[in-house]
Amino acid sequence: MKKPVAVTGAAIVALLVGLMTPGLFGWTGGSDPDTGDAEWTLPAAAAQPWFPPASDYENDGEPLSDEKFEALMTAFETAITAEETRADFEREAEIHLMNFIRRLGPADIGEEQKERITERLADLAEEHPDHRRMINQRGGLVESYSRPWPGGRLPSLSGSLLILGDAGDYDTGGAFFEDAQVDDLIARVDAVLGTPDVLDNFESEAGTHFWRLNNRLQMGRLTPGQVERVAGFYEEVKAAHPGHAEMLDRYKFVAGNLIPGNVAPNITGTDTDGVEFSLEEYRGNIVAVIFTGQWCGPCRGEYPYHRFVLENYGGRPIVLLGVNSDAELETARQAKIDENLPYRTWWDGHGQPDAEAAATDGPIATAWNVTGWPQIYILDEEGVIRYVGKRGGEFIAALDELYTEMRMKSMINVPQGIVIPASRPQPAQKAN
């Protein structure tokens, strides 16, 4: 779950994600990121200014004027019938549809305006029967987008423009990336940074692409040269957009410090009992750092896997440590009781005293640049990040793999004739 602007927008975000057809946006030629050989080009629908500036449609939830509505309909007609669109209709038209529909988000769309949009999309499906499913999927968003989004904000295009494909496609299994893969990732992000919609709202639109770049890089390991290459890319972007230097430094920090193979930055904060403790205190154990919160549905979906680890790996050097982002301390405390999750947890919500439910900008989450929840880092006994984002059964498998690896190391290093115990003690996990 991406960091919410307001919790009331979560249902709309979930609807958008649920209707998204993975892999359609942003790919041409081949779509295998593992090879680095597929020729890739930016879709014309994203590269050219087909629509009026998105910022023109941010009106704090007021009715959309007839003038702006007509301008939007005219632009859509030009875009959807363009030669570039006809050449690859599925790919190009889907982006046009999202770019069109998202401009409805900030305003209050009248019934007559909504009816005209619905009729045009129905006609479009008849004109392109082979693409009816895609058109109907996007058309299904009109109803929810015709009511003002929380805060009158403009829905992002970059959230739907999957120029980097699926994160799982980049999983190296702990191996280093090839130089060509890293260069391809950077080239794709660099290409999209100059597009009209990104330039119109750089902080939001570009931030999505930077987050995805780092997310893909966290699927493997980087050589020193590749780390330098990525850092150099962020510096080049910062030179071109100095007004966004702070944001870019945050993403650069992640690429340089929170990629597998790096020793995790230390965390110091107070637990849900108000006792200060540090991540480094648990060195010598396999540690999962879990950014979570009771406000977050996907976070709660991970609870059964956390309980499984607590119930089945007791006595082993495996530690779960939470970073809780609930706005109220009592919410965090009660969740640990209700969900039977007694592992030690930093309460990060104190950093946002005015937050209502989700305090996702606490000092720890900010330092680690966490913008998607849950986020999970798995560290080995030396504090080195080994896996990022493992969830469900993969979370348990990763912990088990590192424990087996740790046991093998101890067997290799133990003097002959010494009996190896089944496990070694770990710091007691405090019930908070």
C-alpha positions in Angstrom: 0.0 0.0 0.0 1.4 3.3 -1.0 1.6 6.0 1.7 -1.9 7.5 1.9 -2.7 11.2 1.4 -5.8 10.4 3.4 -7.1 7.1 4.7 -10.4 7.8 3.0 -8.7 7.5 -0.4 -7.6 3.9 0.3 -10.7 2.4 -1.3 -10.2 4.4 -4.5 -6.5 3.4 -4.7 -7.5 -0.2 -4.2 -10.0 0.0 -7.0 -7.4 1.4 -9.3 -4.9 -1.2 -8.5 -7.4 -4.0 -8.8 -8.5 -3.0 -12.2 -5.0 -2.4 -13.5 -3.9 -5.0 -16.1 -0.3 -5.7 -15.3 2.3 -5.4 -18.0 0.3 -3.5 -20.6 1.7 0.0 -20.0 5.2 1.0 -21.2 6.4 -2.1 -23.1 7.3 -2.5 -26.7 9.2 -5.2 -28.5 10.2 -7.6 -25.8 9.1 -7.5 -22.2 11.8 -9.6 -20.5 13.8 -7.3 -18.2 16.2 -10.1 -17.2 17.9 -10.1 -20.6 18.4 -6.4 -21.0 18.4 -7.1 -24.8 14.8 -6.1 -25.6 14.5 -2.9 -27.5 12.3 -0.5 -25.5 10.7 2.8 -26.5 8.5 5.1 -24.5 4.8 5.0 -25.6 3.8 8.0 -27.7 0.8 8.4 -25.4 3.1 9.3 -22.6 5.8 11.1 -24.5 3.7 13.8 -26.2 1.4 16.4 -24.7 -2.0 15.1 -25.9 -4.1 16.7 -23.2 -4.3 20.1 -21.5 -1.9 20.3 -18.4 -3.2 18.1 -15.6 -2.7 21.0 -13.2 -5.5 22.9 -15.0 -8.0 20.4 -13.7 -7.1 20.7 -10.0 -10.0 22.8 -8.7 -10.6 21.6 -5.1 -13.7 19.6 -5.9 -15.6 22.3 -7.7 -17.8 21.4 -10.7 -15.8 21.1 -13.9 -16.5 24.0 -16.2 -18.0 23.3 -19.6 -15.0 25.0 -21.3 -12.5 22.7 -19.6 -14.7 19.6 -20.2 -15.0 20.4 -23.9 -11.2 20.9 -24.1 -10.7 17.5 -22.4 -13.2 15.7 -24.8 -11.6 17.3 -27.8 -8.1 16.3 -26.7 -9.3 12.7 -26.0 -10.8 12.5 -29.5 -7.5 13.7 -31.1 -5.4 11.3 -29.0 -7.6 8.2 -29.4 -7.8 8.5 -33.2 -4.2 9.5 -33.8 -2.0 7.5 -36.2 0.4 6.6 -33.3 -2.6 5.2 -31.3 -3.9 3.1 -34.2 -0.4 1.6 -34.7 -0.5 -0.1 -31.3 -4.0 0.5 -30.0 -3.9 -1.6 -26.8 -0.7 -0.1 -25.5 -1.3 3.5 -26.5 -5.1 3.8 -26.0 -4.9 2.5 -22.4 -2.5 5.3 -21.5 -4.8 7.8 -23.2 -7.8 6.5 -21.3 -6.0 6.8 -18.0 -4.7 10.3 -18.8 -8.2 11.3 -19.8 -10.0 9.8 -16.8 -7.6 10.9 -14.2 -8.2 14.5 -15.1 -11.8 14.0 -13.8 -10.5 13.1 -10.4 -10.2 16.5 -8.7 -13.5 18.0 -9.9 -17.2 17.3 -9.4 -18.4 15.9 -12.8 -21.9 16.7 -13.7 -24.4 14.0 -14.7 -24.6 15.2 -18.3 -20.8 15.2 -18.6 -20.6 11.8 -17.2 -23.2 10.5 -19.6 -21.3 11.9 -22.5 -18.1 10.2 -21.4 -19.9 6.9 -20.8 -21.5 7.0 -24.3 -18.2 7.8 -26.0 -16.4 4.9 -24.3 -19.2 2.5 -25.3 -18.9 3.6 -28.9 -15.1 3.2 -28.6 -15.6 -0.4 -27.5 -17.8 -1.0 -30.5 -15.2 0.5 -32.8 -12.4 -1.7 -31.3 -14.1 -5.0 -30.3 -10.7 -6.7 -29.9 -9.9 -4.2 -27.2 -13.3 -4.2 -25.5 -12.1 -5.7 -22.2 -9.4 -3.0 -21.7 -11.8 -0.2 -22.7 -14.5 -1.4 -20.3 -12.0 -1.8 -17.5 -10.8 1.7 -17.8 -14.4 2.9 -18.4 -15.3 1.3 -15.1 -13.3 4.0 -13.3 -15.4 6.9 -14.6 -18.0 6.5 -11.8 -15.5 6.7 -9.0 -13.3 9.4 -10.7 -16.3 11.6 -11.4 -16.6 12.3 -7.6 -13.9 14.6 -6.2 -10.9 12.7 -4.9 -9.8 13.3 -1.2 -8.4 16.8 -0.9 -9.3 17.5 -4.5 -6.0 15.9 -5.5 -5.1 14.7 -9.0 -4.7 10.9 -9.5 -1.2 10.0 -10.8 -0.5 8.7 -14.2 2.9 7.3 -13.2 1.1 4.9 -10.9 -0.3 3.2 -14.0 2.6 3.6 -16.3 4.5 0.4 -15.7 7.7 1.3 -17.6 9.7 -1.1 -15.4 7.4 -4.1 -15.5 6.7 -6.3 -12.5 9.1 -6.3 -9.5 9.3 -10.0 -9.4 10.8 -10.1 -12.9 14.0 -8.6 -11.4 14.5 -11.1 -8.6 18.1 -12.3 -8.9 17.8 -14.8 -6.0 20.5 -12.9 -4.2 22.9 -12.6 -7.1 24.4 -9.4 -8.6 22.6 -7.6 -11.4 24.2 -7.5 -14.8 25.4 -4.0 -15.9 23.0 -4.1 -18.8 20.0 -4.6 -16.5 20.9 -1.6 -14.3 21.6 0.6 -17.4 18.2 -0.4 -18.9 16.4 0.5 -15.7 18.0 3.9 -15.5 17.4 4.5 -19.2 13.7 3.8 -18.9 13.3 6.1 -15.9 15.4 8.8 -17.5 13.2 8.7 -20.6 10.0 9.2 -18.7 11.3 12.1 -16.6 11.0 14.5 -19.6 7.4 13.6 -20.4 4.7 16.4 -20.1 2.8 14.9 -17.2 5.9 14.3 -15.1 7.2 17.8 -15.7 3.8 19.1 -14.8 4.0 17.5 -11.3 7.5 16.4 -10.8 7.4 15.6 -7.1 4.5 13.2 -7.4 4.9 11.7 -10.8 8.7 11.3 -10.9 8.7 10.1 -7.3 6.7 7.1 -8.3 9.3 6.1 -10.9 12.2 6.6 -8.5 10.4 4.5 -5.9 9.9 1.7 -8.5 13.5 2.0 -9.7 14.8 1.4 -6.1 12.2 -1.3 -5.6 13.5 -3.2 -8.6 17.1 -2.7 -7.5 16.2 -4.2 -4.1 15.4 -7.4 -5.9 19.1 -8.2 -6.3 22.6 -6.9 -5.4 24.7 -4.1 -7.0 28.4 -4.1 -7.7 30.4 -1.1 -6.5 30.4 0.2 -10.0 26.7 -0.1 -10.3 26.1 1.7 -7.0 28.2 4.5 -8.4 26.2 4.5 -11.7 22.9 4.8 -9.8 24.2 7.5 -7.6 25.5 9.4 -10.6 22.1 9.2 -12.2 20.4 10.7 -9.2 23.0 13.5 -9.1 22.3 14.2 -12.8 18.6 14.4 -12.2 19.3 16.7 -9.1 21.3 19.0 -11.3 18.5 19.2 -13.8 15.8 19.7 -11.1 17.5 21.5 -8.1 14.2 22.4 -6.6 13.6 18.7 -5.8 17.1 18.0 -4.3 15.7 16.8 -1.0 13.4 14.2 -2.5 16.2 13.0 -4.8 18.6 12.7 -1.9 16.1 10.4 -0.2 15.9 8.1 -3.1 19.7 8.2 -3.6 20.1 7.2 0.0 17.9 4.1 -0.5 19.9 3.1 -3.6 23.2 3.5 -1.7 22.3 2.0 1.7 19.1 -0.1 1.6 19.9 -2.5 -1.2 20.8 -6.1 -0.4 24.5 -6.5 0.4 24.6 -3.3 2.6 24.7 -3.3 6.4 21.4 -1.8 7.4 21.5 1.6 9.0 21.0 1.5 12.7 17.6 2.4 14.2 17.2 3.9 17.6 13.8 4.7 19.0 11.3 3.8 21.8 9.2 0.7 21.9 5.5 0.6 22.7 6.4 0.6 26.4 8.5 3.8 26.0 11.8 2.0 26.4 14.6 3.1 24.0 16.4 0.4 22.0 18.5 0.0 18.9 18.6 -2.4 15.9 22.3 -3.0 16.6 21.4 -4.7 19.9 20.1 -7.7 17.9 23.3 -8.2 15.9 24.1 -11.9 15.9 20.5 -12.8 15.1 18.6 -13.0 11.8 16.3 -10.0 12.0 13.2 -9.0 10.1 12.4 -5.2 10.3 8.7 -4.9 9.6 7.2 -1.5 8.7 3.6 -2.0 9.6 0.4 -0.4 11.0 -3.1 -1.5 12.0 -4.5 1.1 9.6 -3.0 -0.9 6.7 -5.0 -3.8 5.3 -2.0 -5.5 3.5 0.0 -5.1 6.7 -2.7 -7.0 8.6 -2.6 -9.7 5.9 0.9 -10.5 7.0 0.1 -11.2 10.6 -0.6 -14.9 10.2 2.9 -15.4 8.8 4.4 -13.4 11.7 2.6 -15.6 14.2 3.8 -18.7 12.4 7.4 -17.6 12.8 6.9 -16.8 16.5 5.2 -20.1 17.1 7.5 -22.3 15.1 10.9 -20.7 15.3 11.1 -20.0 19.1 14.5 -20.6 20.6 16.2 -19.9 17.3 18.2 -16.8 16.6 15.4 -15.2 14.5 14.0 -11.9 15.7 11.0 -9.9 14.4 11.1 -6.1 15.1 8.3 -3.9 14.1 8.1 -0.2 13.1 4.6 0.8 13.8 3.0 3.8 12.0 -0.4 4.0 13.8 -1.1 7.5 14.9 -2.3 6.4 18.4 0.1 4.5 20.7 -2.8 2.6 22.2 -3.8 1.3 18.8 -0.4 -0.2 18.4 -0.4 -1.7 21.9 -3.9 -3.2 21.5 -3.1 -4.7 18.1 -0.2 -6.6 19.6 -2.6 -8.1 22.2 -5.5 -8.7 19.8 -3.4 -10.2 17.1 -1.1 -12.2 19.4 2.0 -10.5 18.0 4.3 -9.9 21.1 7.4 -9.0 19.1 9.2 -5.8 20.0 8.1 -2.8 18.1 9.2 0.8 17.7 6.3 3.2 17.8 7.0 5.7 15.0 3.7 7.5 15.2 5.0 10.0 17.7 6.6 11.9 14.9 3.1 13.1 13.6 1.1 14.2 16.5 -1.7 15.7 14.2 -2.2 12.4 12.2 -5.6 10.9 12.5 -5.0 7.2 11.8 -1.8 6.7 9.8 1.4 8.4 10.8 3.5 7.3 7.9 6.0 10.1 8.1 7.6 9.2 11.5 11.3 9.6 11.9 12.2 5.9 11.3 10.0 5.5 8.2 11.3 8.9 6.9 15.0 7.9 7.4 14.4 4.6 5.5 12.2 6.4 2.9 9.3 4.0 3.4 6.4 5.1 1.1 4.8 1.7 0.5 3.3 -0.4 3.4 4.1 -3.0 4.5 7.8 -2.9 3.9 10.0 -5.7 5.2 13.8 -5.9 5.4 15.4 -9.2 6.3 19.0 -9.0 7.7 21.5 -11.7 8.4 23.4 -12.2 11.7 26.0 -9.6 10.6 23.3 -6.9 10.0 23.6 -7.1 6.2 20.4 -6.7 4.3 19.7 -9.9 2.4 16.1 -9.5 1.2 13.6 -6.7 0.8 9.9 -7.0 0.4 9.5 -10.7 1.0 5.9 -11.4 2.1 3.7 -14.4 2.9 5.3 -17.8 2.4 8.4 -16.1 0.8 9.0 -14.2 4.1 9.1 -17.5 6.0 11.2 -19.2 3.4 13.8 -16.3 3.4 14.1 -16.6 7.2 14.5 -20.3 7.1 17.1 -20.0 4.3 19.2 -17.6 6.3 18.9 -19.7 9.5 20.1 -22.8 7.5 23.0 -20.7 6.1 23.9 -19.5 9.6 23.9 -23.1 10.9 26.2 -24.2 8.0 28.7 -21.5 8.8 28.8 -22.6 12.5 29.4 -26.2 11.4 32.3 -25.2 9.2 33.9 -23.1 11.9 33.4 -25.3 14.9 36.5 -27.3 16.2 36.5 -31.0 15.6 34.8 -33.0 18.4 32.5 -30.1 19.5 28.8 -30.9 19.6 26.7 -28.2 17.9 23.6 -27.3 19.8 20.2 -27.2 18.1 20.0 -23.5 18.5 21.6 -20.7 20.5 19.8 -18.3 22.7 18.6 -14.9 21.5 17.5 -11.8 23.3 14.1 -12.3 24.8 11.4 -10.7 22.6 9.6 -8.3 24.8 5.8 -8.5 24.9 4.7 -4.9 24.4 
